[in-house]
């Protein structure tokens, strides 16, 4: 795991190179290392660094797996980058302001190479008033509204959620999330204010100048995003580490801490910086480092994150574990109360709001469309009761 952490970065300092040489003198479980790297989606970084340092020492099977993953990621990265540039030009031509984030933009601006970071979809922030027009333009390009193309149940098809609208290309299998917020409302965090658009920067992607978040906003978004996913992948910690490395001198650290406090995201920012510092050796400004390392509550949360990262297999967390984790990353008790209220409200909203699934199962005339709000909870109840019965029968059959 230490060798993996040493290789999961763009720039290797001399001390890291020396440590890697020491580690390579010991027996390495290469298959486990490669499997863990791919699970945490840091394969491109590990491949690039190991190829430069000790390629001949790695067993042939592991070499082939790493190389196969890297080449597939290169192809996917360039394909998605080209698609993003095409969509941004389409939006601009039609007078729609759009800001891509994560994905190709993060890879180009922070990693310096779109092939060094894995990503599988495109996230584009637009003004909420422009989502319908932007969605229509996507449909004109062969996209359809829908949930993740890997979701066979399609519960969220055509569902206008609390922060995004998902589109999938019919033939290319490209997923685009049109977003007007950067986090769910229950996080009490959103950079969808005018100041965000006023602070936009530009980054070169495949020779084109593309709008992106200012460094301060980007770092906040990365820390909130990682906290949302409970930092279950090393890739998200790498994002924070590389963003700090690239933008350390540009960020006004006093201002970002003030903004994080105002947004109720100070603990999330602290957790992201703590993980990047402890796991990847990210150098923080002295005053920031003292404050981050002195936060005992965050140390405890980070310890749980580390345990999950080290685990061979991570089962998806239940809602209760998620809620407990989220509550521990909240700044104030008022934020925790607000989170609980909004989380429950959003959950109930998702349960009762009809999707295209209900409309396809029970076509109703427009005057009776209100009945879908009763039909959806009923359908979900029947569905999950039936699944529970089937699982119970399967368990009994197994033991018999």
Secondary structure, DSSP 8 states (H G I E B T S, - for coil): -HHHHHHSSSS--HHHHHHHHHHTTS---HHHHHHHHHHTT-HHHHHHHHHHH-GGGS-HHHHHHHHHHHHHHHHHHHHHHHHHHHHHHHHHHTT--EEEESHHHHIIIIISSGGGS---EEEEEE-GGGHHHHHHHHHHTTEEE-S-TT-TT-TTTT---SSEEEEEETTT--EEEEESSSS-GGGT----SHHHHHT-EEEEETTEEEEE--HHHHHHHHHHHHHHTTT-SHHHHHHHHHHHHHHTTTS-HHHHHHHHHHTT-HHHHHHHHHHHHHHH-----HHHHHHHHT-HHHHHHHHHHHHHHH-S------HHHHHHHHHHT-SSHHHHHHHHHHHHHHHHHHHHS--HHHHHHS---GGGGGGHHHHHHHHHHHHHHHHHHHHHHHHHHHH-
